[in-house]
C-alpha cells in the first residue's frame, strides 16, 4: 500500500521536506523573490501559471533528489497540475520517490487574543477525498501565534487537533502547524504555553493515531525534544518563518531530531533569469545546506 511505503519513508528516511505551497496570498511575494514582478501577469490564472513553472523547474532539477529531499508540500492548484506529463503528486512519488503533502487550510482569520486561527474549511472532506485520488500522504495547515495568550494558544491548538482528527479519519497524515511569529518579543513565553497545549492534545489522541508537527525554530535549543520523542508524533519539522537560510540552518542544528520544512529559505537565491546551470547550482547548494542541518 502506497501510504504504508510513504509512512516508512518519512519515519526512517533522511532529508527534509520542501515547502512549495505558497497560495493566493503569498504567491506574489514568492514570484517577486524569484525575479517576476507583478506587471508580468494580469490575472490569478497567469500568476499561478508562473509559479507552477517555478515549482516544476525546482522539482525536475536533478539536485532535487530523494537522497536529500524526503517530501514536498503542494498547494491545491499545484496538485491538480502536471509535471513532465504526470500529475504533480504522481511525478514526485513515482519518478522521484519524494512524498507529497497537500496544504489544506484556507488562510487565516482576523487576529484575536494574540493569535490567528484558521478560517473555516467547509469543503475539507471533498478536498481530502480529492487528495486521496493522488498518492498524497498527508496535509498541512497553518495558524499563527503572536503573543503568550493562554486562551488564544489553546484555541489555535484545539482547532488544529480537531481538524487533524478529521484528516486522520480520511486516512491521511496531518501536519499540525501552530507557527509562533519570530518577531514576537515574548516568543519563548509563547513556546512554553504552546508545548504544554500540544502535549495535552496529543494525550487525547487515540493510541493508534499520529500527527506530524511543524513548529517555529525555538529560542531554547532542544526545546521540543519531548515532542520529537513522543509516540504519537511521527516527525517534528521546522519552518523558517522569515529567518534567512543561514540563520534557519544554524538554529536547526541546535535542535537534534527536527528536520527542515522551509519555504522562503529553501528558494532563497533562485531566479527566473538564471541559466539552467546557475539555477541547478543554486538549488543544489540550498538543498545541501538544509540537508546537512536536518541530519543533526
N, C-alpha and C positions, 0 to 999 in steps of 0.2 A: 504493500500500500504506500502511495506517494507520501502521505502525511507522516507515516512512521519513519520513512527514509529521511525526510526533511527534519523531523524531530531529532533523530540521531545526529544529523549533520550539525544542527545548531548546538546540540548538547556537547558533542565531542570534538567538533571541528575547531580549527584555529582561524583567526582572522577577525574581521569587523563587519558591520552592517552599514552599507552606503544608503544615506537618506536622499532619495531622488524624488521627493513627494511634495515639492512646492506646489501650492494650489493657487486659486484665483488671486488671493490677496498678496501672496509672496512671490508669485511668478515675475512681475515686472522688475522687482529688485534683483532676482536671480538672473534675469536676462541682462539687466544693466551691468551687473558684475561680470557677465560673460561678454561684454562689449556690444550688446544690442540695445540701443536706446528706444524709447517709446515711439519715436517717429518712424520706426521700422515696421510697425504694424498698426492697423486701424480697427481691429476687432479682437474680441476674445479668441475667436477661432484661429485667427492668424497668429496671435500671441502663443496659443498652445501648440500650433504647428512648429513655431520656432523653438519652444522649449523642448518639444519632443525630439527635434533634430539634435539639440544639445545632449539630451539624455541618451539617444541612440548612439551618438558619437562616443560617449563615455562607455556604454555597455558593450559596444562592438570592438573597442580598443583591446588589443592583446594584453595590455597591462592590467585590465580589469579581469583578473583571473581568480579561479576558485582556490588557489593556494593562499591567497591573502584576503579575498572578499567572501564572506560567509553568506551574506544576504543583501537584499536591496528592498527599500520601501518605495512603493509606487503610489502615485495619485490615480484616482479612478480613470481619468482621461487617458493616462499612460497605459493602464492595464488593458484598455479597450483598443489601443493602437497596436501596430505591428513593428517588429524589429527584424530585419533580414527575412521578411516573408512569413513570420510567425507572430502570434500574439506575444506581447512583451513578456508576460509571465512564463509562457512556454519556452520562449527563447532563453530566458535566464536559467530555468531549471533544466531543460533538456540539452541545450547546447553548452551551457556554462557551468552547470552544477552549482548554481547560486540560488539561494532560497528566496522566493518572492513574498513580500508582505504588502498589505494594502492600507493606506491611510483612509480611515472611515469617518472621522469627525467632520462636522460642517462648520468649523470655525468656533470662535469664542463669543460668549455672551458679554454684556457690558460688565465692567469691573464693579464688584460689590464685596464688602467685607475683606478687602485686601487681596482678592483673587478674581480670576475669570474662569468660570466653569464653561463646559461645552454647551453650544446651542443644542436644542432638541434634535433628535435624529429619528423622525417618524418612519423613514423608509430604510432603516438599518437592516431589517430582516431581508428585504429584497436585495440590498447591496451585498449582504453576506452570501445569499443564495447565488448571486451572480459570480462572486469571487470563487465559490466552490466549483464552478464550471471550469475554472482555470486551475493550474497547480499552485494556487495561493495557499501558503501555510498559515499565515497569521495576519493580524491587523495592528494598526497604530492609531492612537487618539490622544490629543494634547489638551491640557489645561495649563493655566499659569498662576503661580503664587508670587505675590509682590511683598507681602508683609506677614509677620508671625501671628496671624489671627487664628486662634484655635478653631473657632466656628467656621471660618472661611476654608481653612485647610481640610477640616473634616468633611465639609460639603464637597470639595474637589475630589477627595479620595473615595468617598462613598459613591459619588456619581461614577467615577472611573471603574470601581469594582462592580457596581450594578450593571454597567454596560459590558464589562469583561465577562460576567456570568452569561449574559445573552450571547456573546460571541463564542464562548466555550460550548454552549448548548447547540451551536451550529457546527461544531467540530473544527473550530479554528483556534489558533493560539493568540490571545490578546497581548499586545504591548501596552501597558499602562504607563502614561507619560504625564505626571504632575510636575511640570517644569518650575523650578524656583528661579526667578529672574536674577541674572548675575549682577545686576546693578542695584539690587536691594541693599540698603545699609544695615539690614538685620538678616542677612542671608542665612547665617548659621543658626540663628534662633528659629527661623522658618524650617530649616532642615531637621532640627530636633523634633519639632511638632510633627513634621511630615513622616519621619521614620516611625515614630510611635503609632501614628494613624495607619500607616501601611502594615505594620506588624499586626495590629488589631484586626484589620480587614483580611489579612492572609489567614489568620486563625479561623475566620468564619467561612473560608472556602472549604469545599468538600475535600477529603483527604486525597482523592484521585485527580484533583484538578490542579493545574499550574498556570501561572502567568509569567510574562516577562515584564521587566521594569525598565523604563527609560528615564534616567534621572540627570539633573544638572550635576556637573562635577562638584563635589562638596568642598567646603572650606577646610574641613579637618581630614587629613589623609587617612584612608582606610575606614571612613565613617560608615560606609554601607556594608561592611563585611557580614554583619548579621543577616542582611537581606540576600547577599550573594550566596551564603551558606544555607539559606532556608530551603527545606524540601519542596515547598510549593512555588519556588521561583526557578524557572528554567534558566534564565540568564538575566544579568543586570547590564544594561548598555548605557553609555553616557552620551548626552547631547552636548554639542559645542556651545550653544546658547549665545553666540556673539563673540566668544573668545576667538582669537586668531588660531590658525592651525598649530603653530609652535606653542602657544600658551595652553591650548586644549590638550595637546600631546604631553606636555610637561606635567599637567595636573593629572592626566590619566595614568601616567607612570607611578604616581603616588597612591594609586588605588588598585592594587593587585586583584584580579578576578573580574574587574569591569572591562568591557570592551567598548570600542567606539561605535557610535551611530551618528556620524557627523553629516551635516548638510552643507552649510556655508563653508566650514573649514575644509571639507572634502574637495569642493570645487574651486577653492581659492587658487587664483593664478591662471585658470583656464580662460581662453578667449576664442571667440568665433574666428578672429582674424589669424590665429596661429596656423602655421603649416601643420599637416598631419604629424610630421616628425616632432615638431615642437610641442604639439598637443599631447602626443604619446609620452614624451619625456616628462612633461609637467605632471600628467596624471600618474605616471609610474612613480615619480618622486613622492607625490602626495600619498599614494596607496602604501608605499614602503614606510613612510614616516608614521602613518596611522597604524599600520600593521605592527610595527615594532613596539609602539606604545601600548597596543592591545595585548601583546604577548606577555607582559609583565605579570 
